[in-house]
Amino acid sequence: MIEKKIRLGNLYAFYGKLLTEKQQDILNLYCIHDFSLGEISENLGISRQAVYDAIKRSWKILQDYEDKLGLLNKFLKTRGKVNKLLKSIDEFSLDLSSDCDKKYILNRIDVFKRLLLEILDEGL
């Protein structure tokens, strides 16, 4: 359940502006402020069922956008590669505290360059 709500929040972050103002209001309260359906219902003066239906409908709309555009998936892949690069740099900086030869250093720099080029190529 929590994974689904996190996914909805991520989709909302990417595509939320494409929803109606009412849908945005409901998802903002649900995803960002973590309001319950009852709390949203009280705040917006609509039925709990209307809140549930709006969330369900918005979920489908946002997922359709993701299926067509894939922006969230691209972002998550890129973030994974950036984290991998940061980990490699951290490991490299630890290696530098010991005696490293020039060839080793240049090889590690080439690895960093390849990772950066992968990230850049995904953006195109």
Backbone hydrogen bonds in HBPLUS format (Angstrom, degrees):
<---DONOR---> <-ACCEPTOR-->    atom                        ^
c    i                          cat <-CA-CA->   ^        H-A-AA   ^      H-
h    n   atom  resd res      DA  || num        DHA   H-A  angle D-A-AA Bond
n    s   type  num  typ     dist DA aas  dist angle  dist       angle   num
A0005-LYS N   A0001-MET O   3.07 MM   4  6.42 152.2  2.15 147.1 154.7     1
A0006-ILE N   A0002-ILE O   2.89 MM   4  6.15 154.8  1.95 149.4 156.5     2
A0007-ARG N   A0003-GLU O   2.86 MM   4  6.07 159.0  1.91 146.4 152.5     3
A0008-LEU N   A0004-LYS O   2.89 MM   4  6.12 157.5  1.94 144.2 150.5     4
A0009-GLY N   A0005-LYS O   2.89 MM   4  6.11 155.0  1.95 143.9 150.9     5
A0010-ASN N   A0006-ILE O   2.88 MM   4  6.19 151.9  1.96 150.2 157.8     6
A0011-LEU N   A0007-ARG O   2.86 MM   4  6.15 162.8  1.89 155.0 159.6     7
A0012-TYR N   A0008-LEU O   2.80 MM   4  5.98 155.8  1.86 148.0 155.6     8
A0013-ALA N   A0009-GLY O   2.93 MM   4  6.14 148.3  2.03 140.0 148.3     9
A0014-PHE N   A0010-ASN O   3.15 MM   4  6.45 147.7  2.26 145.1 152.8    10
A0015-TYR N   A0011-LEU O   2.81 MM   4  5.90 167.8  1.82 160.1 163.8    11
A0016-GLY N   A0012-TYR O   2.74 MM   4  4.30 138.2  1.92 129.6 131.1    12
A0018-LEU N   A0015-TYR O   2.93 MM   3  5.66 162.8  1.96 125.8 131.6    13
A0019-LEU N   A0016-GLY O   3.00 MM   3  5.53 167.9  2.02 119.6 123.4    14
A0024-GLN N   A0020-THR O   2.90 MM   4  6.17 157.9  1.95 152.7 159.5    15
A0025-ASP N   A0021-GLU O   2.89 MM   4  6.15 156.3  1.95 147.8 154.1    16
A0026-ILE N   A0022-LYS O   3.03 MM   4  6.30 163.1  2.06 151.2 154.9    17
A0027-LEU N   A0023-GLN O   2.91 MM   4  6.11 172.0  1.91 155.1 157.5    18
A0028-ASN N   A0024-GLN O   2.81 MM   4  5.82 152.5  1.88 148.9 156.8    19
A0029-LEU N   A0025-ASP O   3.15 MM   4  6.36 161.6  2.18 145.9 149.9    20
A0030-TYR N   A0026-ILE O   2.91 MM   4  6.11 156.5  1.97 148.7 156.4    21
A0031-CYS N   A0027-LEU O   2.69 MM   4  5.52 167.3  1.70 148.3 152.7    22
A0032-ILE N   A0028-ASN O   3.02 MM   4  5.15 135.4  2.22 121.6 134.9    23
A0033-HIS N   A0028-ASN O   3.13 MM   5  6.58 152.9  2.21 154.6 162.3    24
A0035-PHE N   A0029-LEU O   2.85 MM   6  5.51 175.3  1.85 149.6 148.6    25
A0040-ILE N   A0036-SER O   2.98 MM   4  6.23 159.3  2.02 152.6 158.0    26
A0041-SER N   A0037-LEU O   2.89 MM   4  6.05 158.6  1.94 146.6 153.2    27
A0042-GLU N   A0038-GLY O   2.96 MM   4  6.23 158.5  2.01 148.0 152.7    28
A0043-ASN N   A0039-GLU O   2.97 MM   4  6.15 166.6  1.99 149.0 152.8    29
A0044-LEU N   A0040-ILE O   2.92 MM   4  6.01 157.2  1.98 155.5 160.6    30
A0045-GLY N   A0041-SER O   2.86 MM   4  5.59 121.6  2.20 138.3 151.2    31
A0046-ILE N   A0041-SER O   3.18 MM   5  5.02 144.4  2.31 133.8 141.1    32
A0051-VAL N   A0047-SER O   3.12 MM   4  6.50 150.8  2.20 145.7 153.4    33
A0052-TYR N   A0048-ARG O   2.96 MM   4  6.27 163.8  1.99 150.2 154.3    34
A0053-ASP N   A0049-GLN O   2.84 MM   4  6.06 165.7  1.86 152.3 156.1    35
A0054-ALA N   A0050-ALA O   2.94 MM   4  6.05 155.4  2.00 142.6 149.4    36
A0055-ILE N   A0051-VAL O   2.95 MM   4  6.20 158.2  2.00 154.0 159.6    37
A0056-LYS N   A0052-TYR O   2.94 MM   4  6.16 165.5  1.97 153.6 157.9    38
A0057-ARG N   A0053-ASP O   2.86 MM   4  6.00 163.2  1.89 149.7 154.5    39
A0058-SER N   A0054-ALA O   2.83 MM   4  5.88 158.0  1.88 143.5 150.4    40
A0059-TRP N   A0055-ILE O   2.85 MM   4  5.99 157.1  1.90 149.3 155.5    41
A0060-LYS N   A0056-LYS O   3.20 MM   4  6.50 159.2  2.24 145.8 150.0    42
A0061-ILE N   A0057-ARG O   3.04 MM   4  6.35 161.0  2.08 149.7 154.9    43
A0062-LEU N   A0058-SER O   2.83 MM   4  6.02 170.9  1.83 160.3 162.4    44
A0063-GLN N   A0059-TRP O   2.88 MM   4  6.02 158.6  1.93 149.5 156.0    45
A0064-ASP N   A0060-LYS O   2.92 MM   4  6.09 149.6  2.01 144.4 152.8    46
A0065-TYR N   A0061-ILE O   3.05 MM   4  6.41 153.3  2.12 148.1 154.9    47
A0066-GLU N   A0062-LEU O   3.01 MM   4  6.32 159.0  2.05 147.7 153.3    48
A0067-ASP N   A0063-GLN O   2.82 MM   4  6.06 155.4  1.88 148.4 155.4    49
A0068-LYS N   A0064-ASP O   3.06 MM   4  6.27 147.9  2.16 144.4 152.3    50
A0069-LEU N   A0065-TYR O   2.76 MM   4  5.87 164.8  1.78 158.6 163.3    51
A0070-GLY N   A0066-GLU O   2.72 MM   4  4.64 138.2  1.90 119.9 133.7    52
A0074-LYS N   A0070-GLY O   3.03 MM   4  6.22 160.6  2.07 150.3 155.7    53
A0075-PHE N   A0071-LEU O   2.90 MM   4  6.08 160.5  1.94 148.5 154.2    54
A0076-LEU N   A0072-LEU O   2.91 MM   4  6.16 162.8  1.93 155.2 159.1    55
A0077-LYS N   A0073-ASN O   3.01 MM   4  6.23 158.5  2.05 149.8 155.4    56
A0078-THR N   A0074-LYS O   2.91 MM   4  6.11 164.9  1.94 153.2 157.6    57
A0079-ARG N   A0075-PHE O   2.82 MM   4  6.03 160.8  1.86 152.9 158.7    58
A0080-GLY N   A0076-LEU O   3.01 MM   4  6.18 150.7  2.10 140.7 148.3    59
A0081-LYS N   A0077-LYS O   3.05 MM   4  6.41 152.3  2.13 147.8 154.9    60
A0082-VAL N   A0078-THR O   2.88 MM   4  6.19 155.0  1.94 153.0 160.5    61
A0083-ASN N   A0079-ARG O   2.93 MM   4  6.15 159.5  1.97 148.3 153.6    62
A0084-LYS N   A0080-GLY O   2.98 MM   4  6.22 149.8  2.07 140.6 149.2    63
A0085-LEU N   A0081-LYS O   2.89 MM   4  6.14 155.1  1.96 146.0 152.7    64
A0086-LEU N   A0082-VAL O   2.86 MM   4  6.16 162.0  1.90 153.5 158.2    65
A0087-LYS N   A0083-ASN O   2.95 MM   4  6.16 155.8  2.01 145.8 152.2    66
A0088-SER N   A0084-LYS O   2.96 MM   4  6.22 156.5  2.02 146.8 153.3    67
A0089-ILE N   A0085-LEU O   2.90 MM   4  6.20 155.8  1.96 152.9 159.6    68
A0090-ASP N   A0086-LEU O   2.93 MM   4  6.18 157.8  1.97 147.7 153.8    69
A0091-GLU N   A0087-LYS O   2.92 MM   4  6.20 162.0  1.96 152.0 156.6    70
A0092-PHE N   A0088-SER O   2.87 MM   4  6.04 155.3  1.93 145.0 152.6    71
A0093-SER N   A0089-ILE O   2.87 MM   4  6.11 156.2  1.92 150.4 156.2    72
A0094-LEU N   A0090-ASP O   3.14 MM   4  6.46 146.5  2.26 143.3 151.9    73
A0095-ASP N   A0091-GLU O   2.97 MM   4  6.30 150.5  2.06 144.8 153.6    74
A0096-LEU N   A0092-PHE O   2.96 MM   4  6.27 142.5  2.10 147.9 158.2    75
A0097-SER N   A0094-LEU O   3.17 MM   3  5.54 149.5  2.26 105.0 113.6    76
A0098-SER N   A0095-ASP O   3.02 MM   3  5.66 151.6  2.11 113.8 121.6    77
A0105-ILE N   A0101-ASP O   3.22 MM   4  6.57 163.4  2.25 153.4 157.9    78
A0106-LEU N   A0102-LYS O   2.96 MM   4  6.21 164.3  1.98 154.9 158.8    79
A0107-ASN N   A0103-LYS O   2.93 MM   4  6.15 154.4  2.00 148.1 155.4    80
A0108-ARG N   A0104-TYR O   2.99 MM   4  6.28 159.1  2.03 152.3 157.6    81
A0109-ILE N   A0105-ILE O   3.00 MM   4  6.28 155.8  2.06 149.4 156.3    82
A0110-ASP N   A0106-LEU O   3.00 MM   4  6.26 149.5  2.10 143.4 151.4    83
A0111-VAL N   A0107-ASN O   3.08 MM   4  6.47 147.2  2.19 144.6 153.2    84
A0112-PHE N   A0108-ARG O   3.06 MM   4  6.44 157.2  2.11 149.8 155.4    85
A0113-LYS N   A0109-ILE O   2.95 MM   4  6.24 157.1  2.00 149.3 155.7    86
A0114-ARG N   A0110-ASP O   2.95 MM   4  6.19 160.5  1.99 149.5 154.2    87
A0115-LEU N   A0111-VAL O   3.04 MM   4  6.31 163.1  2.07 152.7 156.7    88
A0116-LEU N   A0112-PHE O   2.94 MM   4  6.19 159.7  1.98 150.4 156.3    89
A0117-LEU N   A0113-LYS O   2.85 MM   4  6.09 155.8  1.90 152.1 159.0    90
A0118-GLU N   A0114-ARG O   2.95 MM   4  6.22 152.1  2.03 148.4 155.7    91
A0119-ILE N   A0115-LEU O   3.09 MM   4  6.38 157.2  2.14 146.6 152.4    92
A0120-LEU N   A0116-LEU O   2.92 MM   4  6.19 161.6  1.95 150.6 155.7    93
A0121-ASP N   A0117-LEU O   2.82 MM   4  5.94 158.2  1.87 148.7 154.6    94
A0122-GLU N   A0118-GLU O   3.12 MM   4  6.31 147.2  2.23 144.1 151.5    95
A0123-GLY N   A0120-LEU O   3.11 MM   3  5.33 132.3  2.34 100.4 112.7    96
A0124-LEU N   A0121-ASP O   3.21 MM   3  5.45 156.4  2.27 104.8 111.8    97
